Amino acid sequence: MPVKNAVTEPQKVFIRKLAAERGLDAEVIEASFDDLTKALASDLITWLKAMDVPAAAKPIRATVEPGFYKLDGKFYEVRESKGGRLYAVEIYQTESGKVTSDYAPGIAGRLKPENLLTLDEAKAFGRETGSCCVCRRELTKQDSIDAGIGPVCADKF
Ligand SMILES: [Zn+2]
């Protein structure tokens, strides 16, 4: 028998999604809808949101490996978070000339294996900016300045 002020359809949709992301039994969730009020559903949503999403169940949209990439003329490093999520930082030169990196939201999911940075592209970045794109350090040895990259970082390609 339906309860008064029963759980709404949009709430159900949201609860199913949250529960699935957290690896909860879908059947148990469906069964709980029978006597769920709108207010209790709201509590359930709060509770589900507070629950940790297991790393394996987390949708990792990035399909690339951690490493260095170039997309639309910009340079990126893809890193893996402690939780196993891949994210990208953009490597760029500031107005003062220093090479640094900042979190680039949404980029990791757009990168493809063919966007992997080549050694030649890494060298071109280093020659243009005077800093290594891998470690962001200023190139100081003449050989490295000419090459656009230091020998240790060049080995990563
Ligand atoms: Zn370096």
Boltz pocket constraint, residues with backbone or C-beta under 6 A from the ligand:
constraints:
  - pocket:
      binder: B
      contacts: [[A, 132], [A, 133], [A, 134], [A, 135], [A, 136], [A, 137], [A, 149], [A, 150], [A, 153]]
      max_distance: 6.0
